[in-house]
Amino acid sequence: MTYAEYMKSEHWRLLRGAKLQLNPRCEKCKTKEELEVHHRRYEADLCKCTVKDLVTLCRTHHLQEHYGEWKEP
């Protein structure tokens, strides 16, 4: 299964929902706005990921995780 297929899978939908229920705020700034779920690390088999492998982040902090320090334009 490709990453794109996994992101559309039932496993991801349920896992993402469970993480948002456990942590309904950004784990860095505590906002409830624009929440996304980020993988801390990727398993070779993505379907083996658990909520412990995930972190709830707002959009800004999620972009920081992927691209480094976020600067307002």
C-alpha positions as CSV (number, residue, x, y, z in Angstrom):
1,M,0.0,0.0,0.0
2,T,1.4,3.4,-0.9
3,Y,1.3,6.4,1.5
4,A,-1.4,8.1,-0.6
5,E,-3.5,4.9,-0.4
6,Y,-2.9,4.6,3.3
7,M,-4.1,8.2,3.9
8,K,-7.4,7.3,2.4
9,S,-7.7,4.0,4.3
10,E,-10.2,3.1,7.0
11,H,-7.2,2.4,9.4
12,W,-6.0,5.9,9.0
13,R,-9.5,7.4,9.4
14,L,-10.1,5.5,12.7
15,L,-6.6,6.1,14.0
16,R,-6.7,9.8,13.2
17,G,-10.1,10.1,14.9
18,A,-8.9,8.3,18.0
19,K,-5.9,10.6,18.3
20,L,-8.1,13.7,17.9
21,Q,-10.4,12.4,20.7
22,L,-7.4,11.8,23.0
23,N,-5.7,15.1,22.2
24,P,-8.3,17.6,20.9
25,R,-5.7,20.5,21.0
26,C,-2.4,21.2,19.4
27,E,0.2,19.6,21.6
28,K,2.5,22.6,21.2
29,C,0.3,25.7,21.5
30,K,-2.9,24.2,22.8
31,T,-5.2,25.7,20.1
32,K,-8.2,23.8,18.9
33,E,-8.1,25.5,15.4
34,E,-7.0,23.8,12.2
35,L,-5.9,20.5,13.9
36,E,-4.0,17.9,12.0
37,V,-2.5,14.6,13.0
38,H,1.2,14.0,12.4
39,H,3.2,10.8,12.4
40,R,6.2,11.0,14.8
41,R,7.7,8.1,12.8
42,Y,6.6,5.8,10.1
43,E,6.5,2.0,10.3
44,A,7.5,0.0,7.2
45,D,3.9,-1.3,7.3
46,L,1.8,1.9,7.9
47,C,-1.1,-0.2,9.2
48,K,1.0,-1.1,12.2
49,C,1.0,2.6,13.4
50,T,-0.7,3.3,16.7
51,V,-1.9,6.4,18.4
52,K,1.5,6.5,20.2
53,D,3.1,7.1,16.9
54,L,1.0,10.3,16.3
55,V,0.9,13.8,17.6
56,T,-1.9,16.4,17.3
57,L,-0.7,19.7,15.8
58,C,-2.3,22.9,14.5
59,R,-1.6,23.6,10.8
60,T,1.3,26.0,11.7
61,H,3.1,23.5,13.9
62,H,2.5,20.7,11.5
63,L,4.2,22.7,8.8
64,Q,7.1,23.4,11.2
65,E,7.5,19.6,11.7
66,H,7.8,19.1,8.0
67,Y,9.7,22.2,6.8
68,G,11.4,23.7,9.8
69,E,10.8,27.1,11.4
70,W,7.6,28.7,10.3
71,K,7.7,32.4,9.6
72,E,4.7,34.6,9.0
73,P,4.8,36.3,5.6
